[in-house]
Amino acid sequence: MDDAVTQTVRRPDAEPPEEPAAGRHDGMPAGFEAFFAANHADVFACFRLLARDGAEAEDVAQEAFLRVWQRWDRVAAMERPDGYLYRTAMNVWRSRRRRAAVALRRLGRRDHAPVDGSTAGGVPVVEDRDTVTRALAGLPERQRAAFVLTEGLELSSEEAGQAMGIAASTVRVLAGRARESLRSVRDTGANDD
C-alpha cells in the first residue's frame, strides 16, 4: 500500500454538493460567530467574578450564548444585542442560584425536619445546612447526583436517568445507596451527641 493521498471520486452523474446558505457556515447564523468571539471573554470574566467559580461562569456563558443563538434572528436586529446577552446571562445565573438554594432547602428539610412543626431560624438552620452539605460531599459523585435529582429537585427516576444518561433503575439503586449512607452519617452524628 502506498502513501499517496486518497481522493474522493464523484460519479459524473451525481449532483454537486450543496453550498451552505448565504451567510451561514455549518448551520451557524450569519454574524453569530463574530458576536460570540467579540463577547465571550467579557461575559465569562463578568460571571467569573460574580460566581467566583470558573466552571460555573463557563456554564452560565454557554447557556446564555445558546439562548441568544436560538433567537439570533431577533437578537441580531436589536440595537444592543450585547445587552440582551448580558441580561440573558444574568437570568441564567440567578435561575441556577435559585434552583441550587431550593434543592439545599429541600434536602435540609427532609433530613432535619422539626418534630414539633416549628421553623427555627438563625444558627441552627445554618448548622443543619452545613451538615447536609458535608454529608452530600462525602457521597460518591453518581450517588450524590442521583440523590439530589430525585430528592432535592423531586425528579422522577426516569427524568433523573435522562439527565444523568443512565437507566431509571440505576438511579433508584444509586439514590437508595445515598440514602443509606446519609442515614449512617446521621445516626453516627446522633450517637456522638
Buried (B, 14 or more C-beta within 10 A) or exposed (E): EEEEEEEEEEEEEEEEEEEEEEEEEEEBBBEBEEBBEEBBEEBBEBBBEBBEEEEBBBBBBBBBBEBBBEBBEEBBEEEEBBEBBBEBBBBBBEEBEEEBEEBBBBBBEEBBEEEEEEEEEEEEBEEBBEBBEEBBEEBEEBBBBBBBBBBBBEBEBEBBBBBBEBEBEBBBBBBBBBBEBBEEBBEEEEEEE
